[in-house]
Amino acid sequence: MTTLEQIKANLKKQIDLAFQLDWPINQLDLDLPPNENLGDYAFACFELAKFLKQNPVEVAKTLSEKFQADDLISQVEFAGPYLNLKLATENFVKNALAEINSQTNFGYHDFGKKQKIMIEFSGPNTNKPQHLGHVRNDILGQTLVNLYRACDFEVIPVNIINDRGIHIIKSMLAWQKWANNETPETSQTKGDHFVGIYYVMFEQALKAEKNEYLAKNKLDYQKLEELAQRKVDNEFLAQSPLMQAAHAMLIKWEANDPAVRDLWKTMNNWVYAGFAETYKNLGVSFDKVYYESETYLLGKDLVKIGLEKNVFFKKEDGSIWIDLTADKLDEKLVLRADGTSVYITQDLGTAKNRFDEFEFDKMIYVVANEQNYHFQVLFLTLKKLGFAWAENLHHLAYGMVNLPDGKMKSREGNVVDADNLIIEMEEKAKVIISQAEKQISHDQASIEEISQTVGLGALKFFILGVNPQKDMIFDPQASISFDGYTGPFVQYTHARIQNILNKANKKIDYNFSLDFKIEVSEKKLAKILLNFPETIKKSALEYNPSLVTQYLFELAKTFNNFYQLHSVLQTENKNQQNFRLNLCQVSAKVLKTGLGFLGIQAPDKM
């Protein structure tokens, strides 16, 4: 039983004794009081009062009057509906350090019990390089993989790449028209960037065609109402030579035309090589990669089953639908009249295909919140088809990442490119490190390595530091700062601790005697350290890595406050020095482990 579990068990025992009951609750939650003078932990009495059908203030008062102190809880006081707990400092700190020192994998859990959990993330298109929006997806998905593995789940990370459709054809057609057989090798351009150039080139040419069309027909597009604009758009696209050529090539692709298919494979392979480099730089990996060109025909068998079960219905034109109006959604097309699939069809088939192959206990789709409706329909349809495992599907709907001046637009090339962003962050890290007040001598290779570590750490921490459900604006300059809620601040704290331990140049004696006063800042540090395992568990269960970033920032801030107030190496009392060195050591251990879960390295020097 951990120290916190022991405190909670003692509190539960006191509650049962005070009110002569056996309160049927699995987990007691303890909060940190807003003011440290109130106590070390606070217990909110609302749920207990509800169970007892009493006023929560009276419950807290009664509990405080009947509470009996023990080895860990030395005193309690009530403050309104809260019971504030004050800990026996020496016993608590001693137990806390012993607990952390005794566990090689402090912060890990076993509640997953080897359950299989599949996590789908990334999902890029093969017509362009990954941008900042993909970076949020990649980092968020990989971090969830790390967190669930730390909680003893068997995690299966998967990716599904959109490698077919008109947007892919646009890049292919543009390359045919304007490339003169140029390749990534001859142009010395990363493969996904190379293909993306031709996608943008197509869209720019299409825009020029549209401007000519508007001028020829004497149309002032901006003055038209929305419905009129749509009508003009549709009429333009129907007669556009570029779009006609693109649709002709798409038809050839669907008919397995050898020349079109060969070009498609060649250009996709250029992109895959580029993606592999980006994933490697971000520390992202998958157990299996799916391709939409191989999955887009899946699901048609389920449509047939759905018709037989009356889950789906056929309209007069032959198209097949599902009616979800009773579930406060609407009617949804699942198969066109010509027998071709829509996105929901292939997603139904892919979901069943994955379960048949892996028999997962849970699946998480990491996809932007723009697709909320799609996943509501997908999950509900699978349930209506009778698949019990559909109850264990979850859509982690994350918010958009915007530029300070608005949304990213890949058609215009106005994007924050993932690869360029990584390079930019590394360059910014070099500048910040060179401006640091205390310079440490490094050779050029070390500077490059530290800059990569700090730059990438800044990027990941900033991205993960925002609740996934919220939209965010990425600010590279703010993310790279060594002050405040940033990755470099946490990394610097770890390096600072390692410097202290290196200067000590001694083996820490863990059998020290507590013949000295434990300071308030030291006790606070021990409390925060003990909260690490609970933070990891909560972060995984709530799909929210920002709980980890917040925790690491608070830990780093608390350690720096402790170190500012109290000397470690100059302490004359050897027991006290060993105690403080032990605090340093376990703080570094937790910082390194926590950063590792986020995919961030903890440097020993900065």
C-alpha positions as a printed NumPy array, in Angstrom:
array([[  0.   ,   0.   ,   0.   ],
       [  1.407,   3.376,  -1.008],
       [  1.676,   6.295,   1.402],
       [ -1.293,   8.074,  -0.181],
       [ -3.345,   4.883,  -0.177],
       [ -2.523,   4.463,   3.51 ],
       [ -3.664,   8.025,   4.25 ],
       [ -6.913,   7.429,   2.368],
       [ -7.482,   4.069,   4.077],
       [ -6.971,   5.674,   7.486],
       [ -9.416,   8.449,   6.573],
       [-12.007,   5.918,   5.38 ],
       [-11.637,   4.025,   8.655],
       [-12.157,   7.225,  10.647],
       [-15.282,   8.069,   8.618],
       [-16.784,   4.626,   9.26 ],
       [-16.039,   4.877,  12.984],
       [-17.362,   8.426,  13.332],
       [-20.696,   7.677,  11.673],
       [-21.009,   3.968,  12.536],
       [-21.238,   2.763,   8.944],
       [-19.399,   1.088,   6.124],
       [-19.383,   3.769,   3.452],
       [-19.496,   1.927,   0.092],
       [-16.983,   4.   ,  -1.845],
       [-14.082,   2.689,  -3.914],
       [-11.947,   5.791,  -4.019],
       [-11.518,   8.759,  -1.705],
       [-10.324,  11.903,  -3.422],
       [ -7.965,  14.277,  -1.64 ],
       [ -7.351,  17.824,  -2.844],
       [ -4.588,  20.281,  -2.075],
       [ -5.975,  23.229,  -0.059],
       [ -5.725,  26.671,  -1.723],
       [ -3.703,  27.875,   1.273],
       [ -0.933,  25.678,   2.704],
       [ -1.674,  26.987,   6.194],
       [ -5.03 ,  25.219,   6.074],
       [ -3.421,  21.78 ,   5.867],
       [ -1.622,  19.314,   3.641],
       [ -4.692,  17.703,   2.088],
       [ -8.392,  18.507,   2.017],
       [-11.31 ,  16.084,   1.925],
       [-14.577,  17.413,   0.477],
       [-17.551,  16.064,   2.432],
       [-20.244,  16.575,  -0.209],
       [-20.547,  12.945,  -1.361],
       [-20.417,  11.655,   2.208],
       [-23.077,  14.167,   3.272],
       [-25.269,  13.101,   0.371],
       [-24.931,   9.465,   1.458],
       [-25.71 ,  10.389,   5.085],
       [-28.462,  12.847,   4.032],
       [-26.877,  15.512,   6.205],
       [-25.46 ,  18.997,   5.769],
       [-21.839,  18.766,   4.471],
       [-20.655,  21.44 ,   6.936],
       [-22.089,  19.463,   9.842],
       [-20.54 ,  16.273,   8.491],
       [-17.099,  17.925,   8.315],
       [-17.518,  19.319,  11.835],
       [-18.594,  15.94 ,  13.3  ],
       [-15.732,  14.17 ,  11.563],
       [-13.19 ,  16.675,  12.909],
       [-14.498,  16.239,  16.475],
       [-14.374,  12.444,  16.406],
       [-11.181,  12.055,  14.366],
       [ -8.309,  10.2  ,  16.047],
       [ -4.76 ,  11.025,  14.987],
       [ -2.469,   8.287,  13.676],
       [  1.112,   7.9  ,  12.463],
       [  0.474,   9.854,   9.264],
       [ -2.444,  12.193,  10.014],
       [ -1.508,  14.236,  13.057],
       [ -4.383,  16.719,  13.114],
       [ -7.606,  17.651,  11.311],
       [ -9.721,  20.792,  11.193],
       [-12.954,  21.535,   9.403],
       [-13.402,  24.597,   7.203],
       [-16.96 ,  24.731,   5.906],
       [-17.701,  21.47 ,   4.036],
       [-14.021,  20.482,   3.958],
       [-11.946,  18.436,   6.354],
       [ -8.346,  19.648,   6.254],
       [ -5.664,  17.087,   7.098],
       [ -2.295,  17.953,   8.581],
       [  0.323,  15.273,   8.229],
       [  2.898,  14.037,  10.721],
       [  5.815,  15.592,   8.86 ],
       [  8.663,  13.226,   9.731],
       [  6.695,  10.013,   9.19 ],
       [  5.13 ,  11.272,   5.985],
       [  8.38 ,  12.463,   4.378],
       [ 10.276,   9.365,   5.471],
       [  7.562,   7.09 ,   4.031],
       [  7.384,   9.134,   0.823],
       [ 11.112,   8.915,   0.108],
       [ 11.24 ,   5.225,   0.989],
       [  8.346,   4.549,  -1.379],
       [  9.913,   6.39 ,  -4.317],
       [ 13.394,   4.95 ,  -3.687],
       [ 12.072,   1.404,  -3.528],
       [ 10.348,   1.523,  -6.923],
       [ 12.359,   1.316, -10.122],
       [  9.26 ,   2.237, -12.131],
       [  7.72 ,   4.838,  -9.835],
       [  4.768,   6.352, -11.71 ],
       [  3.887,   3.165, -13.586],
       [  0.677,   1.194, -12.952],
       [ -0.702,  -2.295, -13.474],
       [ -4.44 ,  -1.568, -13.626],
       [ -4.436,  -2.146, -17.412],
       [ -3.942,  -5.881, -16.792],
       [ -2.607,  -6.351, -20.363],
       [ -5.894,  -5.3  , -21.952],
       [ -5.541,  -4.542, -25.649],
       [ -6.072,  -0.943, -26.614],
       [ -5.755,   0.244, -30.202],
       [ -4.94 ,   3.908, -30.804],
       [ -5.354,   5.347, -34.297],
       [ -3.61 ,   8.647, -34.931],
       [ -1.828,  10.807, -37.511],
       [ -3.843,   9.973, -40.684],
       [ -2.04 ,  12.234, -43.194],
       [ -2.79 ,  12.662, -46.897],
       [ -0.176,  11.812, -49.504],
       [ -0.552,  15.067, -51.421],
       [  1.464,  17.238, -49.022],
       [  3.86 ,  17.219, -46.078],
       [  2.567,  17.161, -42.524],
       [  1.831,  20.519, -40.926],
       [  1.348,  21.847, -37.402],
       [ -2.125,  20.303, -37.14 ],
       [ -0.627,  16.89 , -37.87 ],
       [  2.094,  17.569, -35.305],
       [ -0.532,  18.006, -32.593],
       [ -2.166,  14.758, -33.653],
       [  1.16 ,  12.872, -33.871],
       [  2.429,  14.078, -30.493],
       [ -0.903,  13.587, -28.747],
       [ -1.349,  10.08 , -30.149],
       [  2.187,   8.937, -29.306],
       [  1.899,  10.341, -25.783],
       [ -1.317,   8.388, -25.21 ],
       [  0.503,   5.273, -26.415],
       [  3.255,   5.956, -23.856],
       [  0.818,   6.643, -21.011],
       [ -1.287,   3.54 , -21.619],
       [  1.796,   1.365, -21.871],
       [  2.913,   2.828, -18.527],
       [ -0.429,   1.663, -17.125],
       [  0.118,  -1.958, -18.273],
       [ -2.074,  -1.935, -21.382],
       [ -1.021,  -3.801, -24.505],
       [ -1.121,  -0.854, -26.892],
       [ -1.463,  -1.188, -30.666],
       [ -0.684,   2.149, -32.345],
       [ -2.016,   2.327, -35.904],
       [ -2.052,   4.863, -38.711],
       [ -4.388,   5.115, -41.688],
       [ -2.99 ,   7.067, -44.635],
       [ -5.314,   8.704, -47.142],
       [ -3.495,   7.715, -50.31 ],
       [ -6.325,   7.912, -52.85 ],
       [ -8.899,  10.365, -54.184],
       [ -9.051,  13.561, -56.175],
       [ -6.589,  15.463, -53.956],
       [ -3.895,  12.866, -54.689],
       [ -4.725,  13.006, -58.387],
       [ -4.21 ,  16.792, -58.389],
       [ -0.56 ,  16.396, -57.373],
       [ -0.066,  13.668, -59.967],
       [ -1.586,  15.711, -62.793],
       [  0.43 ,  18.798, -61.869],
       [  3.631,  16.723, -61.87 ],
       [  2.777,  15.327, -65.305],
       [  2.134,  18.809, -66.702],
       [  4.936,  20.846, -65.176],
       [  7.662,  18.685, -63.587],
       [  9.737,  17.799, -66.683],
       [ 10.526,  14.469, -64.948],
       [ 11.963,  16.231, -61.894],
       [ 12.226,  14.023, -58.785],
       [ 12.956,  14.586, -55.092],
       [ 16.512,  13.387, -55.729],
       [ 17.207,  15.678, -58.685],
       [ 15.675,  18.672, -56.895],
       [ 17.214,  17.7  , -53.528],
       [ 13.795,  18.075, -51.906],
       [ 12.254,  15.897, -49.21 ],
       [  9.685,  13.599, -50.867],
       [  6.515,  14.804, -49.167],
       [  7.547,  18.44 , -49.679],
       [  8.228,  17.731, -53.332],
       [  4.76 ,  16.283, -53.935],
       [  3.186,  19.086, -51.895],
       [  4.737,  21.674, -54.212],
       [  2.766,  20.198, -57.117],
       [ -0.481,  20.094, -55.127],
       [ -0.128,  23.818, -54.418],
       [  0.838,  24.379, -58.073],
       [ -2.401,  22.687, -59.194],
       [ -4.537,  24.788, -56.844],
       [ -2.854,  27.984, -57.989],
       [ -3.468,  27.081, -61.636],
       [ -7.088,  26.239, -60.806],
       [ -7.465,  29.603, -59.076],
       [ -6.12 ,  31.345, -62.202],
       [ -8.648,  29.424, -64.324],
       [-11.435,  30.536, -62.022],
       [-10.392,  34.182, -62.23 ],
       [-10.472,  33.94 , -66.042],
       [-13.913,  32.303, -65.86 ],
       [-15.282,  35.037, -63.593],
       [-13.853,  37.776, -65.814],
       [-15.198,  36.152, -69.   ],
       [-18.678,  35.886, -67.479],
       [-18.444,  39.341, -65.864],
       [-19.138,  37.964, -62.366],
       [-18.226,  39.845, -59.179],
       [-17.799,  36.811, -56.942],
       [-17.383,  38.721, -53.678],
       [-20.724,  40.479, -54.12 ],
       [-22.656,  37.242, -54.586],
       [-24.601,  35.634, -51.732],
       [-23.408,  32.281, -50.403],
       [-25.868,  30.158, -52.408],
       [-25.026,  32.049, -55.578],
       [-21.291,  31.555, -54.912],
       [-21.817,  27.811, -54.571],
       [-23.719,  27.736, -57.867],
       [-20.887,  29.604, -59.604],
       [-18.301,  27.271, -58.038],
       [-20.118,  24.175, -59.256],
       [-20.588,  25.593, -62.757],
       [-16.923,  26.603, -62.948],
       [-15.626,  23.217, -61.762],
       [-17.886,  21.387, -64.218],
       [-16.263,  23.151, -67.189],
       [-12.725,  23.588, -65.807],
       [-10.155,  21.917, -68.133],
       [ -7.91 ,  21.152, -65.152],
       [-10.694,  19.482, -63.151],
       [-11.887,  17.588, -66.198],
       [ -8.366,  16.258, -66.688],
       [ -8.139,  15.369, -62.975],
       [-11.437,  13.462, -63.032],
       [-10.348,  11.639, -66.173],
       [ -7.16 ,  10.546, -64.409],
       [ -9.176,   9.467, -61.337],
       [-11.371,   7.273, -63.527],
       [ -8.213,   5.689, -64.98 ],
       [ -6.884,   5.093, -61.443],
       [-10.125,   3.354, -60.449],
       [ -9.887,   1.258, -63.609],
       [ -6.336,   0.208, -62.664],
       [ -4.726,   1.918, -65.65 ],
       [ -1.074,   0.718, -65.486],
       [  0.557,   4.075, -66.268],
       [ -1.598,   6.021, -63.787],
       [ -1.131,   3.396, -61.109],
       [  2.648,   3.378, -61.602],
       [  2.83 ,   7.167, -61.255],
       [  0.574,   6.969, -58.169],
       [  2.846,   4.387, -56.532],
       [  5.984,   6.339, -57.375],
       [  4.705,   9.634, -55.971],
       [  3.231,   7.99 , -52.872],
       [  6.564,   6.295, -52.177],
       [  8.236,   9.697, -52.315],
       [  5.78 ,  10.898, -49.713],
       [  6.144,   7.819, -47.48 ],
       [  9.921,   8.34 , -47.355],
       [  9.318,  11.921, -46.243],
       [  6.732,  10.889, -43.647],
       [  9.147,   8.302, -42.214],
       [ 11.732,  11.024, -41.616],
       [  9.176,  13.299, -39.933],
       [  7.909,  10.488, -37.69 ],
       [ 11.468,   9.585, -36.711],
       [ 12.243,  13.192, -35.754],
       [  9.064,  13.383, -33.657],
       [  9.663,   9.998, -31.993],
       [  6.474,   8.521, -33.441],
       [  6.02 ,   4.873, -34.459],
       [  3.189,   2.506, -35.416],
       [  2.642,  -1.217, -35.158],
       [  0.531,  -1.217, -38.305],
       [ -0.178,   1.229, -41.123],
       [ -3.416,   1.034, -43.113],
       [ -3.906,   2.601, -46.544],
       [ -7.282,   3.847, -47.737],
       [ -6.554,   2.443, -51.178],
       [ -6.748,  -0.981, -49.5  ],
       [ -9.721,  -0.267, -47.198],
       [-12.103,   1.896, -49.249],
       [-14.057,  -1.108, -50.537],
       [-14.575,  -2.544, -47.05 ],
       [-17.976,  -2.252, -45.432],
       [-20.231,  -3.205, -48.327],
       [-20.884,  -6.598, -46.724],
       [-22.019,  -4.809, -43.572],
       [-24.45 ,  -2.734, -45.631],
       [-26.013,  -5.973, -46.872],
       [-26.262,  -7.281, -43.294],
       [-27.744,  -3.972, -42.161],
       [-30.448,  -4.179, -44.829],
       [-31.331,  -7.721, -43.742],
       [-31.589,  -6.545, -40.108],
       [-33.615,  -3.468, -41.106],
       [-30.899,  -1.247, -39.65 ],
       [-30.546,   0.349, -43.101],
       [-33.203,   1.161, -45.7  ],
       [-33.143,   1.64 , -49.465],
       [-34.545,   4.722, -51.173],
       [-36.286,   4.736, -54.552],
       [-33.084,   5.689, -56.38 ],
       [-31.34 ,   2.605, -54.947],
       [-29.159,   4.423, -52.44 ],
       [-28.947,   2.954, -48.936],
       [-29.343,   4.98 , -45.74 ],
       [-29.613,   4.693, -41.97 ],
       [-32.247,   6.713, -40.102],
       [-30.786,   8.161, -36.891],
       [-33.429,  10.837, -36.321],
       [-34.718,   9.005, -33.23 ],
       [-31.208,   9.392, -31.817],
       [-31.31 ,  13.17 , -32.456],
       [-29.058,  12.888, -35.517],
       [-30.383,  12.589, -39.085],
       [-30.509,  10.259, -42.038],
       [-27.057,   9.194, -43.218],
       [-26.081,   7.803, -46.622],
       [-24.096,   4.535, -46.36 ],
       [-24.011,   3.442, -50.018],
       [-24.614,   5.472, -53.177],
       [-27.203,   4.459, -55.787],
       [-24.389,   3.356, -58.119],
       [-23.063,   1.003, -55.436],
       [-19.998,   3.056, -54.525],
       [-18.947,   3.626, -50.939],
       [-18.847,   6.789, -48.862],
       [-16.438,   7.443, -45.991],
       [-18.735,   5.976, -43.345],
       [-18.956,   2.707, -45.335],
       [-15.216,   2.096, -45.342],
       [-14.903,   3.172, -41.703],
       [-17.55 ,   0.623, -40.707],
       [-15.665,  -2.09 , -42.57 ],
       [-12.255,  -1.004, -41.278],
       [-13.469,  -1.012, -37.668],
       [-14.822,  -4.555, -37.986],
       [-11.695,  -5.68 , -39.839],
       [ -9.509,  -4.359, -37.019],
       [-11.545,  -6.021, -34.295],
       [-11.524,  -9.33 , -36.148],
       [ -7.721,  -9.13 , -36.425],
       [ -6.787,  -7.819, -32.978],
       [ -9.849,  -8.395, -30.725],
       [ -9.063,  -5.183, -28.871],
       [-10.722,  -4.287, -25.567],
       [-10.824,  -0.59 , -26.426],
       [-10.074,   1.669, -29.374],
       [ -9.285,   5.38 , -29.419],
       [ -9.526,   7.487, -32.577],
       [ -7.346,  10.614, -32.277],
       [ -9.048,  12.863, -34.822],
       [ -9.817,  16.602, -34.88 ],
       [-13.134,  17.79 , -33.485],
       [-14.272,  18.734, -36.986],
       [-15.179,  15.037, -37.293],
       [-17.351,  14.819, -34.155],
       [-20.536,  14.114, -36.098],
       [-18.865,  11.464, -38.252],
       [-17.772,   9.465, -35.208],
       [-21.144,   9.81 , -33.508],
       [-22.696,   8.223, -36.595],
       [-19.963,   5.58 , -36.912],
       [-20.171,   4.376, -33.309],
       [-23.984,   4.43 , -33.211],
       [-24.263,   2.54 , -36.511],
       [-21.877,  -0.181, -35.316],
       [-23.928,  -0.567, -32.139],
       [-27.165,  -0.872, -34.14 ],
       [-25.498,  -3.537, -36.275],
       [-25.079,  -5.537, -33.064],
       [-21.335,  -5.244, -32.394],
       [-20.887,  -5.25 , -28.608],
       [-17.295,  -4.004, -28.916],
       [-18.601,  -0.725, -30.361],
       [-19.373,   0.325, -26.781],
       [-15.605,   0.541, -26.238],
       [-14.83 ,   2.949, -29.079],
       [-13.794,   6.487, -28.144],
       [-13.182,   9.571, -30.267],
       [-10.547,  11.854, -28.763],
       [-11.705,  15.044, -30.446],
       [ -8.858,  17.516, -30.24 ],
       [ -9.07 ,  21.21 , -31.11 ],
       [ -7.574,  23.079, -34.015],
       [ -4.089,  24.573, -34.018],
       [ -4.104,  28.061, -35.494],
       [ -1.497,  30.564, -36.5  ],
       [ -1.513,  33.947, -34.767],
       [ -3.033,  35.398, -37.955],
       [ -5.66 ,  32.699, -38.473],
       [ -6.198,  29.171, -39.791],
       [ -3.728,  27.241, -41.924],
       [ -4.626,  26.773, -45.603],
       [ -2.667,  24.089, -47.411],
       [ -4.15 ,  24.961, -50.808],
       [ -2.487,  28.345, -50.59 ],
       [  0.697,  26.962, -49.123],
       [  0.135,  29.091, -46.016],
       [  1.004,  26.439, -43.448],
       [  3.399,  25.819, -40.594],
       [  5.269,  22.876, -42.044],
       [  6.183,  20.171, -39.508],
       [  9.767,  19.668, -40.682],
       [ 10.534,  23.362, -40.979],
       [  8.959,  23.918, -37.574],
       [ 11.285,  21.353, -35.978],
       [ 14.308,  23.06 , -37.564],
       [ 13.041,  26.476, -36.483],
       [ 12.615,  25.293, -32.89 ],
       [ 16.148,  23.896, -32.834],
       [ 17.533,  27.208, -34.143],
       [ 15.589,  29.152, -31.534],
       [ 16.958,  26.814, -28.857],
       [ 20.531,  27.587, -29.979],
       [ 19.874,  31.302, -29.609],
       [ 18.284,  30.954, -26.176],
       [ 21.087,  28.699, -24.93 ],
       [ 23.732,  31.145, -26.185],
       [ 22.002,  33.945, -24.277],
       [ 21.845,  32.021, -20.981],
       [ 23.374,  33.858, -18.019],
       [ 25.486,  30.893, -16.958],
       [ 27.423,  29.446, -19.852],
       [ 28.663,  25.855, -19.847],
       [ 31.405,  24.983, -22.301],
       [ 30.183,  22.624, -25.045],
       [ 31.687,  21.44 , -28.296],
       [ 29.697,  22.007, -31.498],
       [ 28.316,  18.459, -31.539],
       [ 27.017,  18.86 , -27.977],
       [ 25.436,  22.198, -28.827],
       [ 23.617,  20.609, -31.77 ],
       [ 22.39 ,  17.722, -29.62 ],
       [ 21.22 ,  19.967, -26.765],
       [ 19.502,  22.332, -29.21 ],
       [ 17.623,  19.425, -30.776],
       [ 16.598,  18.155, -27.347],
       [ 15.46 ,  21.564, -26.094],
       [ 13.804,  22.647, -29.363],
       [ 11.799,  19.454, -29.747],
       [ 11.02 ,  19.413, -26.027],
       [  9.679,  22.965, -26.262],
       [  7.459,  22.042, -29.201],
       [  6.025,  18.902, -27.595],
       [  5.494,  20.466, -24.171],
       [  3.685,  23.478, -25.65 ],
       [  1.427,  21.279, -27.785],
       [  0.661,  18.853, -24.946],
       [  0.336,  21.635, -22.378],
       [ -3.095,  22.597, -23.695],
       [ -6.127,  20.416, -22.946],
       [ -6.631,  18.385, -26.156],
       [-10.269,  19.45 , -26.427],
       [ -9.343,  23.127, -26.715],
       [ -8.257,  25.067, -29.781],
       [ -4.806,  26.567, -29.474],
       [ -2.511,  29.142, -31.048],
       [  1.06 ,  27.975, -31.36 ],
       [  3.633,  30.579, -30.347],
       [  7.181,  29.311, -31.032],
       [  8.876,  32.152, -29.156],
       [  6.827,  31.658, -25.993],
       [  7.33 ,  27.88 , -26.105],
       [ 11.138,  28.095, -26.082],
       [ 11.446,  30.288, -22.976],
       [ 13.365,  29.041, -19.921],
       [ 10.828,  30.751, -17.664],
       [  7.24 ,  29.795, -17.003],
       [  5.055,  26.935, -18.195],
       [  7.434,  25.536, -20.828],
       [  9.383,  22.393, -21.669],
       [ 12.784,  24.118, -21.461],
       [ 12.007,  25.264, -17.899],
       [ 11.326,  21.662, -16.83 ],
       [ 14.343,  20.368, -18.771],
       [ 16.561,  23.04 , -17.231],
       [ 15.387,  22.04 , -13.744],
       [ 16.392,  18.437, -14.431],
       [ 19.822,  19.553, -15.691],
       [ 20.203,  21.791, -12.642],
       [ 19.543,  18.872, -10.3  ],
       [ 22.017,  16.674, -12.15 ],
       [ 24.608,  19.404, -11.748],
       [ 23.977,  19.425,  -7.978],
       [ 24.324,  15.651,  -7.779],
       [ 27.506,  15.713,  -9.866],
       [ 29.019,  18.37 ,  -7.629],
       [ 28.174,  16.287,  -4.557],
       [ 30.212,  13.481,  -6.104],
       [ 29.16 ,  11.038,  -3.407],
       [ 26.987,   8.037,  -2.842],
       [ 23.822,   9.052,  -1.02 ],
       [ 23.27 ,   7.367,   2.35 ],
       [ 19.576,   6.511,   2.486],
       [ 19.758,   5.448,   6.143],
       [ 19.997,   9.007,   7.43 ],
       [ 18.537,  10.   ,  10.793],
       [ 15.972,  12.773,  10.992],
       [ 17.872,  14.751,  13.63 ],
       [ 16.914,  18.041,  11.992],
       [ 13.79 ,  20.02 ,  11.199],
       [ 12.102,  19.244,   7.898],
       [ 11.28 ,  22.552,   6.232],
       [  7.896,  23.489,   4.767],
       [  9.299,  23.574,   1.2  ],
       [ 10.772,  20.088,   1.658],
       [  7.482,  18.655,   2.848],
       [  5.665,  20.313,  -0.058],
       [  8.148,  18.794,  -2.494],
       [  7.562,  15.332,  -1.024],
       [  3.781,  15.772,  -1.36 ],
       [  4.03 ,  16.716,  -5.01 ],
       [  6.403,  13.855,  -5.752],
       [  3.932,  11.372,  -4.292],
       [  1.167,  12.649,  -6.583],
       [  3.054,  11.513,  -9.687],
       [  1.53 ,   8.01 , -10.078],
       [ -2.004,   9.338,  -9.576],
       [ -1.368,  12.064, -12.165],
       [ -0.234,   9.507, -14.757],
       [ -3.277,   7.317, -14.13 ],
       [ -5.691,  10.239, -14.317],
       [ -4.042,  11.596, -17.458],
       [ -4.446,   8.249, -19.236],
       [ -8.051,   7.698, -18.148],
       [ -9.053,  11.251, -19.114],
       [ -7.062,  11.238, -22.392],
       [ -5.397,  14.435, -21.223],
       [ -1.573,  14.709, -21.267],
       [ -1.819,  18.348, -20.148],
       [ -2.314,  16.983, -16.616],
       [  1.247,  15.637, -16.867],
       [  2.697,  18.903, -18.214],
       [  0.958,  20.842, -15.419],
       [  2.289,  18.407, -12.844],
       [  5.879,  18.588, -14.156],
       [  5.761,  22.378, -14.206],
       [  4.515,  22.435, -10.602],
       [  7.202,  19.953,  -9.537],
       [  9.971,  21.945, -11.254],
       [  8.687,  25.177,  -9.74 ],
       [  8.495,  23.639,  -6.253],
       [ 11.987,  22.184,  -6.514],
       [ 13.474,  25.509,  -7.614],
       [ 11.758,  27.236,  -4.704],
       [ 13.167,  24.651,  -2.293],
       [ 16.675,  25.021,  -3.742],
       [ 16.496,  28.804,  -3.596],
       [ 15.611,  28.693,   0.113],
       [ 17.901,  25.92 ,   1.316],
       [ 21.464,  24.872,   0.631],
       [ 22.123,  21.285,  -0.332],
       [ 25.888,  20.98 ,  -0.65 ],
       [ 26.823,  23.501,   2.047],
       [ 24.695,  21.915,   4.757],
       [ 26.913,  20.945,   7.693],
       [ 24.581,  18.298,   9.114],
       [ 25.454,  15.159,   7.114],
       [ 22.06 ,  13.566,   7.737],
       [ 20.353,  16.677,   6.432],
       [ 22.643,  16.765,   3.415],
       [ 21.856,  13.139,   2.553],
       [ 18.149,  13.893,   2.987],
       [ 18.315,  16.867,   0.617],
       [ 20.443,  14.992,  -1.887],
       [ 17.814,  12.252,  -1.798],
       [ 15.12 ,  14.858,  -2.49 ],
       [ 17.187,  16.061,  -5.435],
       [ 17.671,  12.551,  -6.738],
       [ 13.996,  11.535,  -6.625],
       [ 12.923,  14.882,  -8.108],
       [ 15.233,  14.292, -11.074],
       [ 13.947,  10.733, -11.354],
       [ 10.307,  11.852, -11.541],
       [ 11.039,  14.727, -13.925],
       [ 12.888,  12.392, -16.283],
       [ 10.163,   9.743, -16.174],
       [  7.386,  12.284, -16.692],
       [  9.152,  13.96 , -19.604],
       [  9.792,  10.517, -21.064],
       [  6.055,   9.774, -21.1  ],
       [  5.649,  12.964, -23.154],
       [  8.365,  11.863, -25.56 ],
       [ 10.734,  14.56 , -24.281],
       [ 14.359,  13.961, -23.335],
       [ 15.661,  15.155, -19.959],
       [ 19.18 ,  16.51 , -20.576],
       [ 21.856,  16.262, -17.897],
       [ 23.488,  19.484, -19.113],
       [ 22.122,  22.651, -20.667]])
